[in-house]
Amino acid sequence: MNSLYIKARMVEDDRERDLVIVDGTIVDADPVPGREPDAAGWVLPGLVDLHNHLSLASPAGDDVDAAVRVRASASVELALGVLALREPGSPDDASQGLALEDGWPRVITAGRFLAPPGGYFPGLAREVAAAELPDAVVQEIRASGGWAKIIGDFLGADGTFVANFESAVLTDAVAGAHAAGGRVAIHATSEEVVDAAVSAGVDSIEHGWAVTDRHFTSMEAQGIAWIPTLFPGGSHTACEFAAGMGFADQTLAWMKNVLDAQPGTIARADRAGVAVLAGTDAGQGPHGTIVEQIRMIVDCGMPIQRALGAASWTARDYLGLPGLEMGAPADLVVYDADPRVDLDVLLRPTLIVLAGQPTRRDAAELVRD
């Protein structure tokens, strides 16, 4: 019998708990009398990155096999205690293989990006015509982790955002996904597509630059999560990147305005009951930045407790993953100080436990690799 005993102060609710883990599962038992804890400290359910593309921007480089790329990226995430992640779209299916292996973060995939011809970066998406989208969504749900990812808009030839699918098409696709027991994430930046996504009842809006207060009531009522994937450096960094892609001047000006307003919108969305969750968009940028994303959400005005939940217990619940209740697989991170006092503590986990087992290698070693 393999057992682990952790003397825990739970960050989620500030309770003190004796966590007893037997054969990978949290059990309803007291520690063996006289046994010293294997670890002690502040405990979070495993961190979660809701928007991560493992095979893109991998530390292994772009020229190696996708299976190597996703493992290299997952190693960096694991080193920080990211024990679950959702991959909302990928150019390949390599992460689905990772999801079947022990010892890696729990991966929930959304299959291939779905976009019309010319509606996304060349070579990344499965290209489908509007009439094919509802069937393609169901196909990706059945082939992946129960999710599909639609690219709702993209840069047109004139440097402005163009909707990839009409609102009625999105509505049909989302209805079909839900009938099949799946969920839909949508890349949506423009006002037109955010409106259509909320109307269609998608399950998550990714980026959501044009989310405004008028969307909050419907999003909260339908359980639509918002994963804003905040840019380090804010609108300045984002607009520099966008200018290099050929965005039109009027689009850049609009983008700066909405991104400058986004911190206040995020704080109000949180107060309105919208599920604002943490996603790094790793793949567009480097892996291993979940702590920076949490920090940026806090800087937007979200209380630190809810910001931590957005990358831990709240995110896990949204994905249908267990927390640290009795009978659950033990996915947790231990720290030597309270991360609510200093978020830098999240960069220094003292113990990472995945499925009841301490992770295979030292976190610092994984980061160096």
N, C-alpha and C positions, 0 to 999 in steps of 0.2 A: 504494500500500500504506500503510495507516494503522497506525502502530506506537507503542508506549508502553513505556518502560523504567522499572521501579521497583526501587530497592535496598531490599529488604524484610527486616525482622526479624519472623518469623512468631510471632504471639502463641500460636497453637495448639500449636506444638512447640518454640519458641525457636530454630528454625533461621534462618540467614541465607540469603536466596535472591535471585538476580537474576531478577526476573519480567519476562519479555519477552512482550509482548502484540501480536499482529499480527491486524489485521482483527477485533478483538473477542475473540480466542481466545488462551489461554496456550499458547505454543509451546515446544518443546524446542530452544532456541537460545541461544547466548551473545550478550550485548550487542555491538553494533558496536564494534570497538576504538576507544577514544578518546571514545566517546559519553558525555556526562554524563547521569546519571539525570534523568528527568522529575520524579521524586519519590523521597523516601527517608523511611523511618520504620517504625514498628510497624504490621503489617498484619493485619487480620481478614478472613476471608470475610464477604461482606455480612451485616449483621444481619438477624434474622428475628423477626417478631412472630407467634406461633402463634395468637393470639386477638384479632382486630381486625375491627370492623364499620365499614367505610369510610363507608357512607351515613348513619350515625347520629352525632349530636354533631359534625357536620362544622363546621369553622371558617367554611364558606360560609353557614351558617344552615340552618334547617329548611324554609324556604319556597321554596328554589330547586330546580331539577330534580335528580333523583338523580345524573345523569351529572356535574353540576357539583359536587355534594357529594362524590362519591367522589374526584374529582380534587383537590379542595382538601385532603381528608384525606390522600391519598397524597402530596401535596407536602410536608406536614409530616413524614411518616414518612421520605420520601426525604432530607430535609434532615439527618436524624440518621444516615443510612447504613443505614436499614432497606430492604434491597433485595429482600426476599421477605416475604410475609405470607400467612397463611391466614385466610380469613374463614369462621368456622364458623357459618354461618347469616346470613341477611339478609332484610329485608322486601321486597327487590326484586332485580333481576338486573343492576344497573348495573355492579357490579364485574367481571362477566364480560366486558363490553365493554372495560374497562380492561386486562384480562388479555391482550387481543389486540393492544394497542398497544405500540409501542416507546417507550422512555424513561421507563417507569414501573416501580415495584417489581413483581417477579414475583408475581402474585396467584393463589392456589389457593383456589377458592371451594367452598362446600358447599351452594349453592343456597338455597332458602327454609328458614327454621326450620320444623320439623314438630312440631305439637302437636295435641291433641284440642281440640274446641270449648271455649273458656274456659280452656284450659290454658297460656296465655301472655299477655303484654301485648296489649291489644286492638289489632288491626290489623297486628301485626308478623308473625304466623305464617301459614303455610299450614295450615289446620285439617283434620285427617284423623281419622276414626274408627279404633279399634284394628284392625279388620279390614282397613283400607286402608293401614296403616302399611308393611308389607313392600313393597308395590308402589310406594308414594310414595317410599320410600327409594331404590329402584332408579331411579325417574324423576329424582329430584334428582341422583343420581350421574351419570347419562347427560347431564343438562342442564348440569352445572356442571364443577368441576375434579376430579371423581373422588371427592368426599366428599359425605356427607349429615350433617345435624345434627338430632338428636332432642332435644326438650325433655323431659327425664325426669321432672321434678317442678316444681310451681309452688305458689303460695300458694292455699290453699283459702278458702272463705267464713268459716271459723272462725279464720283467722289462723295455721293450721299448714300444713306442707308436705304436699302430696297427690301421690302417684305418678300420672303421666299414663297409663302403660301397664303392664299386668301383665308379670311377668318372662318368661313364655312368649312374649308378643308381641315383646318386645325380642329374645329369642333368635332367633325366626324372621326378624325384620327384619335383624339383623346377619348371619345366615347367608346371606340373600338378597343382601345387599350384597357380601359377600365372594365369593359365586359369580359376581356380575356384575363382579368386579375392582375394586370400590370399597372405601371405608373409611368408618367411622362415628365421629363425635364425639357425645358426649352431655353435655348440661347435667345435672349430677347433684349435688345438695347433701345430700339426706337419706340416712340409713344404708340404708334399704330400696332406694333406687334405685342407690346405689353398689354394694351387693351384687349387684343384678340386672345392672348394667352389666358388672361383672367376670365374673360367671357367663356372660353372653352373649358375652363376648370382643370388646367394642367396641375401637376403635383408640385413642381418647383420652377421658379423663374431664376435663371442663371444670369448674373450681371445686373440686369434690370435697371439700367441707367435712367429710364423714364418712369420708373415706379414713383407714384406721388400719393399724397394723402387720400385722394379720391378712390384709390384702389384698396385701401386698408380693410374696409368693412367686408368686401367680397372675398379678399384673400383670407382673412381670419375665419370667415364663415365656412369657406370651402377647404380650409387646411392647406392652403397654398403656401409653401415655404419660399423665402427669398434668400438666395445665396449671392450676396453682392460682389464677392471676389475682389476685394478692395486692392487698389494699386498702391504699392509703396511709393511715396512721393506725391500721391494725390493726382490732381488734374494735370499738373505740370508734366509728370512722367508719362501719364496716359496720352496726353496730347502730343508730346514729342514722338511717341511710338506711332500714333495715328497719322501724324504728318508724314512720317516716313513711308506709310502705306498708301499715301495719296489721297487722304481725306480732303474734301473741298473745304475752302475757308469757312463757309457758313456752317458746315458740319462741325468743324473744329471749334467754332465759337459756341455752338449749341452744346457740344460735348463738355467744354470747359464750364459752362453755366450749370449743367445738370450735375456734373461731378463735384463742383464746389458746393452745391446744395445737398449732395447725397448724405454727408454725415448727419445733418439735422433730420433728413427724411428717415434714416435708419433708426435714430433715437425715437422718433415719433411712431414709426412702425412697430417697434418693440413695445412701446407703451400702449399701443392699440391692440396688442395681442397677436400680431403677425409673428410667425416663426422665422426670425432672422437667424440664419445658421452660418457657420464658418466653412469657407472653402477657399483654397489658395489659388486655384487655376494653375497648379504646377503642371508643367508641360508648355504653357505659355511663358512661364518663368521657371526658376529653379525649384527643385524639390526640397522639402525640409523646412518650410516657412510657416507652419501652422501657428507657432507662437507669435510671429509677427502679425498674422491675420487677427488673432485674438486681441493683440495690443491695439491694432487699428480700430477694431470694433469698439473697444473700450474708449478710445479717443473720440469716437463718434458720439459718445454720451450714453452708451448702454452700460448699466451697472455691471461691475466686474463679475458678480455671481452669475448673472445671466449670460455674460460673454463667455465665461468658462463652460457653462452648460451648452452653449451653442457649438462648442467643439468637444463635448463630452456627453453627459447624461441626456441632455435634450436632443442632441443629434442622434444618439443611439436609439432613443425612443422613436424618433421620426423614421429611422430606417428599419424599425422592428427588431432591433438587437436588444438583448437583455442588459440590464445594469448589473448591480452587485447584490441582487436578491438571492435568497436561498435557492439552491438547485441550479443556479446559472453557471455557465462557464466563467472561470475567474480570469477576466481581462481587466487589468488594472495597472496603475502607475503609482509608485510611492516616491514622495519627496521629503527632504529633511527640513523643510520650512513651508509656511503657508503661502501658496501662490496668489491668494487674494490680497496679500500684503505686498508682494513683489512678483510680478509676472516673470521676471528673469529666472525665478525658481523652476519654471517649466522647462528651461534649457538644461537643467541638471537633475534628471531623474536618478534616484538612488537604486531603484529596482523597477523593472518592467516585467510584468507577468502576463503571458499570453496563453490562454487555455490552461491555466494553472501551472504553467512552467516558466521559470525565469528565462528570459530571452537568451539565445544561444551564445551571443557574443557581447562583449562590453560595448555600451552605447558609444563611447568616444571612439572606439575602433571602427565601428560602423560609419560614423561621420567622416573619419579620415579616409576611409575607402571611397 
